[in-house]
Each structure stands twice: as C-alpha cells, then as structure tokens.
Amino acid sequence: MPQDTKDVPEPQAICSPITRSVIYIVATLAAGEAHAAKVRAWCEDVAALVRSVGKRVPSGNLSCVCGFSASAWDTLFGAPRPAQLHAFREFGEGERRAVATPGDLLLHIRADQMDLCFELATQLVGRLGDAVTVVDEVQGFRYFDLRSMVGFVDGTENPTGREAVDFTVIGDEDPAFVGGSYVLVQKYLHDMSGWNALSVEEQERIIGRTKLSDIELDEAVKPTSSHSALTTLEENGREIKILRDNMPFGRPGMGEFGTYFIGYARSPAPIEQMLENMFVGRPPGNYDRLLDYSRAVTGGLFFVPSASLLEQLAER
Ligand code: HEM
C-alpha cells in the first residue's frame, strides 16, 4: 500500500540516481564477539565515510547501501529481527538453479566514476579489517545506453520517484523497521557465444522487448515465457514492482561476461516470486529462456536498515 513518506526515517540511498560505476561487495563475518563489536562500531562510521569521500567530487553522486543477512542480523544485533528476513531461498534445479552462496554483509557502492567507488570501498573494507572476509567483489560499468551485457536496455520498467519509494521502503507493516528495505543479489555469467548465435528476433522473444528501440513486444506476439512476462507480477489487479540496478561486468580476455542482478523491495516475496517464475516457470516448465544462456553463480538476501537505524545499531 502507498504510504505517507514524511514520517518515515530516512532510508539508505536505495533510490539513488542512475550512475556510471558500481562496486558490489559481499563479505562473511568472522566468528567471535570482538569481530561482531567491530562491525557494530563500523555501522556508525559508514555515513561519515560516504560524506568524506563523496565531498571530493561533489558531482560524482557517490552513495553506499549496506545490508545484513538473516544470520548476521542475529549474531550482530539480536532481537527484534526484521519480519521478512530469512536465508536466501533457492529455486529450480540442475543446471537452472538460483543458488544460495555465503554472505553476511552486502555493500552496494555507486558513483559516476570508479575512483569514488574504489576509494569508498577501500575505506569501508579497511575499517572492517579482520572482522569480515570478502567472498565476492564485482566492479560493474554502465554499458552504452543503459544496456545489459546481453545487449538489451536494462531498467526501463523500474518504478521512479514516489512509486519507487512505495515499492521499496518498509512502512507500517513492520513498525520497528520503518524506512528499511530488502535487497536480493545474484551474480550471473553469460554464454555469449550461444546468445550471439541467436537471431535478434529470437533474442527479442526471450526478453519480450525490441533490442534497438527497447519497446515492449505486442501481447499477441510476446511469449508467456519471455523475461519481461515472467517478471511481471499482479496482485488484486495492481502491478507489483521492484527496483533494480543491474550492471554488466566482465573480463573479455578471460571469456567472462556477466550481469550483477540487484533488486530492492519492501518484502523479499515479489523478488522470490519472480525467481520462481524464471527458474521453475509459470506454469512450471514455462521458464525464462534467458537462463539457457545465463547461470547464477551467487545468491544472497539482505536487510537494509534505514540510515538512522544503521547508525543506532552501533549501540546494540
Ligand atoms: C526486465 C535483463 C535478471 C526482474 C528486464 C529487461 C532486461 C533485463 C533487458 C527489460 C528492460 C527493463 O524493463 O528493465 C536482465 C538480465 C538478467 C536479469 C540480463 C540476468 C541474467 C532478473 C532477475 C529478476 C529480474 C533475477 C528478478 C528476480 C526484472 C523485472 C523486469 C525486468 C521486474 C521488468 C519487467 C516489466 O515490468 O516489464 N531484465 N534481467 N531480472 N527484469 Fe530482468
């Protein structure tokens, strides 16, 4: 339900503007109370570090969102726990599976230039020191006109403005965590030779949009298995959206071509429903053919406290 945003604690920079560069970092917590205390103290430093690094290039749009896994929340902060926070749920099987991989802390660092992301990541990870082990780090870049690695414009149907806030920021449904959000991430690797061997028309039927002009295919020709069909959800006649900021990444010399998926919502449920539709199919078997050319190699679900709660967590 739409909510009145004026009384909501300031969310973290979930709805920040589109930027050119990103670093996604996933880390696991080291065992022991001393390490937990270090991470709690760090929570209070995050905003100041973003300000210090960001002020050096005021036009650079530097931002950082921090999230915590269910088990990290219990270890670090205990009760109360965000109502919908749980371990990443896997979907699918065999080759086509949304896998869960280790990860307690997520950093989503965005800016218009990589040096800002790099400097902030260095400062944030440096302060965490031996309290965490980074298990995945991906530097992503904006690819021409907001295109994904598979060549289609990505992010077109994202909600914007007030609608983006309504779909991503927790309201009265979880009073202790108003202003928070949930974020789900997956690192995908693509079989670009296979994908590029398809005709543009075949690719368009897989995505559900035209490649060059990014227009949705007509309902009469758009397959129910298309990516855009399977990720469109309706509840009581109203579309339920999530906010994505996927970025391409890769190492052409090593044959690595990837998309880092990141989706924010005020409950994990719609993102999980999309995953089920993509990996299992709607109905089962009618799965997302993009997955014949894309393999999820990581998966994590995190809670994003409001900016004010993040600072207060240091005192828990
Ligand atoms: C739409 C790419 C994974 C959710 C799109 C579009 C592209 C795209 C090109 C069409 C333009 C747009 O509206 O953004 C990809 C790639 C992925 C990926 C390359 C990784 C291989 C996912 C996952 C989810 C998701 C894992 C959710 C769990 C959505 C949603 C839309 C969308 C909600 C908008 C659908 C609509 O309203 O028409 N994606 N996507 N995507 N994708 Fe993905």
Boltz pocket constraint, residues with backbone or C-beta under 6 A from the ligand:
constraints:
  - pocket:
      binder: B
      contacts: [[A, 148], [A, 149], [A, 150], [A, 152], [A, 153], [A, 154], [A, 155], [A, 156], [A, 157], [A, 158], [A, 186], [A, 188], [A, 207], [A, 209], [A, 227], [A, 228], [A, 229], [A, 231], [A, 232], [A, 242], [A, 244], [A, 246], [A, 259], [A, 261], [A, 263], [A, 270], [A, 271], [A, 272], [A, 274], [A, 275], [A, 290], [A, 294]]
      max_distance: 6.0
